[in-house]
Amino acid sequence: MRPDQDAIRDRYADAARRALAGEAPGLLSGAGDTERLGAVHYAADSVPEAVASTSLGCGNPLAVADVRPGETVLDLGSGGGLDVLLSARRVGPAGHAIGLDMTDEMLALARRHAAQAGLGNVEFVKGAIEAIPLPDNTVDVVISNCVIALSPDKPAVFAGIARVLRPGGRLGVTDILADETLTDAERTAADGTVECLGGALTADDYRSLLHAAGLVSVEVRRTHEAGPKLYSAIIRAGKPSH
């Protein structure tokens, strides 16, 4: 089942419009959502409520990616900018944090959050994660939080990640995985916050696609349940050094 990109875009655009107007974005509305998704995974970080409320992530990719001072970090599907702002703090003035999002409203919201935080090493770019608008070999770390599962063309996403990573660069993301027993009928019936996750990969499919893109040292590990037969997971991989 391929995710409905128009529905995804509309949902996040509406959430961003609400946030820009000072209203609750309404992203976490299903039973148990706040216990599984969003800012609950950032307990150790100082996250402003206005930024945290626009996060619908299934984990904390910064706890996976080990972002270091001076690095260039790319966040795929950056939304309201939470992971970009946290990355900018970690890479410091000598580093650079880039957020990529397809939604004008989310980009506007993220830029507002960056300005409020007073961060000068942040950039937000419009584009699709299937066609990353950055040059080859320019990024040290690619992160993403519960976004790749929404893509209708995951091989293109992984190929783009491999292309923009510098030799020796790494991928550290959190994402939704489907249990191997999840049927097409169960994917279609998924509701609430996971309504768009009919395209979630199994762990084996994730590994295969990352290897096919030329990435190595692939690790895929479940962390907690995100819905019926759906699991949050951490995924790590690297680009060969030469």
C-alpha positions as CSV (number, residue, x, y, z in Angstrom):
1,M,0.0,0.0,0.0
2,R,1.5,3.4,-1.0
3,P,1.0,6.3,1.4
4,D,-1.3,9.1,0.2
5,Q,1.1,12.0,-0.2
6,D,-1.6,14.6,-0.7
7,A,-3.3,13.5,2.6
8,I,0.0,13.6,4.4
9,R,0.8,17.1,3.0
10,D,-2.6,18.4,3.9
11,R,-2.5,17.0,7.5
12,Y,0.9,18.6,8.3
13,A,0.1,21.9,6.5
14,D,-3.0,22.2,8.6
15,A,-1.1,21.4,11.8
16,A,1.5,24.1,10.9
17,R,-1.2,26.7,10.1
18,R,-2.7,26.0,13.5
19,A,0.7,26.4,15.2
20,L,1.5,29.6,13.3
21,A,-1.8,31.0,14.6
22,G,-1.0,30.1,18.2
23,E,-3.4,27.1,18.3
24,A,-2.8,23.5,19.3
25,P,-1.6,21.7,16.1
26,G,-3.8,18.6,16.9
27,L,-1.2,16.1,15.7
28,L,-1.4,13.9,18.8
29,S,-5.0,13.1,19.1
30,G,-5.3,9.3,19.3
31,A,-5.5,7.1,22.4
32,G,-2.0,6.7,23.9
33,D,-0.4,9.0,21.3
34,T,1.5,11.1,23.8
35,E,3.0,8.0,25.4
36,R,4.4,6.6,22.1
37,L,5.0,9.6,19.9
38,G,6.3,13.2,19.9
39,A,8.3,15.0,22.5
40,V,8.1,12.2,25.1
41,H,11.3,10.9,23.5
42,Y,13.2,14.1,24.2
43,A,13.0,14.1,28.0
44,A,16.7,14.7,28.4
45,D,16.6,17.7,26.0
46,S,15.4,21.3,26.7
47,V,12.6,21.6,24.1
48,P,10.3,24.6,24.0
49,E,6.6,23.5,24.1
50,A,5.8,25.4,20.9
51,V,8.4,23.3,19.1
52,A,7.6,20.0,20.8
53,S,3.9,20.2,20.0
54,T,4.6,20.0,16.3
55,S,6.6,16.8,16.6
56,L,5.0,13.5,15.6
57,G,8.2,11.5,15.8
58,C,8.4,7.9,17.0
59,G,11.8,8.3,18.7
60,N,14.8,10.6,19.0
61,P,17.2,10.3,16.1
62,L,19.8,12.4,17.8
63,A,20.2,9.7,20.4
64,V,20.9,7.3,17.4
65,A,23.1,9.4,15.2
66,D,25.7,10.7,17.6
67,V,25.9,14.2,16.1
68,R,29.3,15.8,16.7
69,P,30.6,19.4,16.7
70,G,31.5,20.8,13.3
71,E,29.4,18.4,11.3
72,T,26.8,19.0,8.7
73,V,23.5,17.3,9.5
74,L,20.5,16.8,7.2
75,D,17.0,16.1,8.7
76,L,14.6,14.5,6.2
77,G,11.1,15.7,6.8
78,S,12.0,18.3,9.3
79,G,8.5,19.5,10.2
80,G,8.5,22.2,12.9
81,G,12.3,22.0,13.1
82,L,12.7,20.2,16.5
83,D,15.6,17.9,15.4
84,V,17.2,20.6,13.3
85,L,17.3,23.0,16.2
86,L,18.7,20.3,18.6
87,S,21.3,19.3,15.9
88,A,22.4,22.9,15.5
89,R,23.2,23.1,19.2
90,R,25.2,19.9,19.0
91,V,27.2,20.8,15.9
92,G,27.9,24.3,17.2
93,P,28.9,27.4,15.2
94,A,31.3,25.5,13.1
95,G,28.6,23.0,12.0
96,H,25.5,23.3,10.0
97,A,22.0,21.9,10.4
98,I,19.7,21.6,7.4
99,G,16.0,20.7,7.4
100,L,14.2,19.4,4.3
101,D,10.4,19.5,4.1
102,M,7.8,19.5,1.4
103,T,5.3,21.7,3.2
104,D,5.5,25.5,2.9
105,E,3.6,26.0,6.1
106,M,5.9,23.7,8.1
107,L,9.0,25.4,6.6
108,A,7.6,28.8,7.7
109,L,6.9,27.4,11.2
110,A,10.4,25.9,11.4
111,R,12.1,29.1,10.4
112,R,10.1,31.0,13.0
113,H,11.3,28.5,15.7
114,A,14.9,28.9,14.5
115,A,14.7,32.7,14.7
116,Q,13.2,32.5,18.2
117,A,16.0,30.2,19.2
118,G,18.6,32.7,17.8
119,L,20.4,30.0,15.8
120,G,22.6,31.1,12.9
121,N,23.8,27.7,11.7
122,V,20.4,26.5,10.5
123,E,18.8,26.3,7.1
124,F,15.4,25.0,5.9
125,V,15.0,23.8,2.3
126,K,11.8,22.9,0.4
127,G,11.9,19.6,-1.3
128,A,10.9,15.9,-1.4
129,I,12.9,13.3,0.5
130,E,12.8,11.2,-2.7
131,A,14.8,14.0,-4.6
132,I,17.1,15.6,-2.0
133,P,18.0,19.0,-3.4
134,L,21.6,19.0,-2.2
135,P,24.9,18.3,-3.9
136,D,26.7,15.0,-3.7
137,N,29.0,14.2,-0.8
138,T,28.1,17.3,1.3
139,V,26.5,15.8,4.4
140,D,28.1,14.1,7.4
141,V,25.0,12.8,9.0
142,V,21.4,12.1,7.8
143,I,18.7,11.9,10.4
144,S,14.9,11.5,10.2
145,N,12.1,10.9,12.6
146,C,9.2,8.7,11.6
147,V,9.1,10.1,8.0
148,I,10.7,7.5,5.7
149,A,7.8,5.2,6.3
150,L,5.5,7.8,4.7
151,S,7.4,7.9,1.4
152,P,5.9,6.2,-1.7
153,D,9.4,5.6,-3.2
154,K,11.8,4.4,-0.5
155,P,14.5,3.1,-2.9
156,A,14.8,6.7,-4.2
157,V,15.1,8.0,-0.6
158,F,17.9,5.6,0.3
159,A,19.7,6.3,-3.0
160,G,19.5,10.0,-2.3
161,I,20.9,9.6,1.2
162,A,23.8,7.6,-0.1
163,R,24.5,10.3,-2.7
164,V,24.5,13.3,-0.4
165,L,26.5,11.6,2.4
166,R,30.2,12.2,2.4
167,P,32.5,9.1,2.3
168,G,32.4,7.7,5.8
169,G,29.2,9.6,6.5
170,R,26.4,7.9,8.4
171,L,22.6,7.5,8.7
172,G,20.9,7.5,12.0
173,V,17.1,7.5,11.9
174,T,14.0,6.4,13.8
175,D,11.1,5.1,11.8
176,I,8.1,2.8,11.9
177,L,8.5,-0.9,11.0
178,A,5.8,-3.3,10.1
179,D,5.6,-6.8,11.6
180,E,6.2,-9.5,9.1
181,T,2.7,-10.8,9.8
182,L,1.0,-7.5,9.0
183,T,-1.5,-8.1,6.2
184,D,-2.6,-5.7,3.4
185,A,-6.1,-5.6,5.0
186,E,-4.6,-4.7,8.4
187,R,-2.5,-1.9,6.8
188,T,-5.6,-0.5,5.2
189,A,-7.5,-0.6,8.5
190,A,-4.8,1.3,10.4
191,D,-6.3,4.3,12.0
192,G,-5.5,7.2,14.4
193,T,-1.9,8.5,14.2
194,V,-0.7,5.6,12.2
195,E,-3.3,6.2,9.4
196,C,-0.6,7.1,6.8
197,L,1.8,4.3,7.7
198,G,0.4,1.6,5.3
199,G,3.8,1.9,3.6
200,A,5.9,0.9,6.6
201,L,8.7,-1.6,5.7
202,T,9.5,-4.8,7.5
203,A,13.0,-5.0,9.2
204,D,14.3,-7.3,6.5
205,D,13.0,-5.0,3.7
206,Y,14.7,-2.0,5.3
207,R,18.0,-3.8,5.5
208,S,17.8,-5.0,1.9
209,L,17.0,-1.5,0.5
210,L,19.8,0.1,2.5
211,H,22.3,-2.4,1.3
212,A,21.0,-2.0,-2.3
213,A,21.7,1.8,-2.0
214,G,25.3,1.0,-1.2
215,L,25.2,1.6,2.5
216,V,27.0,-0.6,5.0
217,S,27.1,-1.5,8.7
218,V,23.3,-1.6,8.6
219,E,21.5,-2.0,12.0
220,V,17.8,-2.2,12.3
221,R,16.4,-2.6,15.9
222,R,12.8,-2.4,17.2
223,T,12.4,-0.2,20.3
224,H,8.7,-0.1,21.2
225,E,5.2,-0.7,19.8
226,A,3.7,2.2,17.8
227,G,0.4,0.5,16.8
228,P,-1.1,-2.9,16.0
229,K,1.8,-4.8,14.4
230,L,3.7,-1.5,14.0
231,Y,6.9,-0.8,15.8
232,S,9.2,2.2,16.4
233,A,12.8,1.3,15.4
234,I,16.3,2.8,15.3
235,I,18.1,2.4,12.0
236,R,21.8,3.0,11.5
237,A,24.0,2.7,8.4
238,G,27.1,4.2,6.9
239,K,28.6,5.1,3.6
240,P,31.9,3.4,2.8
241,S,34.9,5.6,3.3
242,H,36.2,5.0,-0.2
